[in-house]
Amino acid sequence: GRGRIDGEGGVWAVPDASKAAGDAMAYRLAIPGVEGLIRDRSTGRTFTDGAASRRQKAESKYTPLREVLEGKRVILVEDSIVRSTTMRVLLGRMRSLGRAREIHVRIACPPIVAPCFYGIDMSTIDELFAPRFLLEGCLTDEAQAEMAAVLGADSLRYLPVDSVARSIDMPDTSLCQACITGSYPTPAGERLYQLAASQSQAIGRTYEATSAVPAR
């Protein structure tokens, strides 16, 4: 299908959450699944940390093995992109340390476009990576190409929203998909999202107004 890349260097799953998706893709494409990223398990999760801590952890979290990566074209499978800090750092390290020739990123989740208000301190709207690229919420080839360029990947593809329910054989009405649709299952969630969206727009207007003022 569109966006398919047969990676001569195999499918690289970002450990550990992406292993199931990476193994499934490698099996479907009939190419090797490669364990070429060494994870420092002492770093813990990064997406709920502050910006400085996220960057510092991301720098030490994964080490690519040059012996199996150098000069190769690979498919890198990640479970999701929230703010993009880890992905940017990882791609940079795979190129500078691992000397990869091409890296084609495949995300085993639709774009995260809204915060979670049900227990996961994910992010504010302005900190999320995907929303700024999606015109009226549409995930286009052009948007994904722009995302890839910003991240430093040769290409990028997400799964579509309807793939989530299909993957577990359940109706989408039985699932909370607020973070990938912006539609919340409770009135309180909707109210919090509207408040967050208003704050995001206000921040954007303030930034635009400030940027329009000539420098003294």
VENNOR-V335004 format. One record per run of one state. SS is the DSSP state (H for helix, E for strand, C for the rest). FROM is the first residue (numbers start at 1). TO is the last residue. If there is no record, write none. Layout:
BEGIN
ss:from:to
SS:FROM:TO
SS:FROM:TO
END
This chain:
BEGIN
ss:from:to
C:1:10
E:11:13
C:14:18
H:19:29
C:30:32
E:33:34
C:35:36
E:37:39
C:40:50
H:51:61
E:62:64
C:65:65
H:66:69
C:70:72
E:73:78
C:79:84
H:85:96
C:97:101
E:102:107
C:108:124
H:125:127
C:128:130
H:131:133
C:134:134
E:135:135
C:136:137
E:138:138
C:139:140
H:141:151
C:152:154
E:155:158
C:159:161
H:162:167
C:168:171
H:172:174
C:175:177
H:178:181
C:182:186
H:187:212
C:213:216
END
